[in-house]
Amino acid sequence: NESEFKPIELETHVVHEELRYHGTFDALGEFKSQPGVLWVMDWKTSNYVDVTYGLQLAAYAGAWNAQNGKTWETGVNHGGILRLSKDPKARKQVEAVTFNNLRRHFAAVEATRELYEYLNQKG
């Protein structure tokens, strides 16, 4: 099956030293149909897809790339969320959402960090 996902890393903790954040994503891997193209994946249990999921995936990808000396072109630039419904009566029990060009989402991660620094500066 060409859409089969092949995990390379599972439950990976990443740290972005420069922007000073960390987190743990569920999987890093590639699809058989896109060998060599890395995807960061996260599983969610919720009743809807939150707009912040793309930012979270971009933060994971940015940290993984920084830790591994990769660029957005040579490292992770794609992500996916597998959402499992909390409601057993929901019409959609499972939903897969993809995010391409995480580099674009990462600009918002950087801006959020700058805003945090500005709001928390002393003096």
Salt bridges, closest charged atoms under 4 A:
GLU4 OE1 - LYS32 NZ 3.73
ASP42 OD2 - LYS44 NZ 2.99
GLU73 OE2 - ARG103 NH1 2.62
GLU95 OE1 - ARG83 NE 2.92
GLU95 OE2 - LYS92 NZ 3.60
GLU117 OE2 - ARG20 NH2 2.43
GLU117 OE2 - ARG113 NH2 2.63
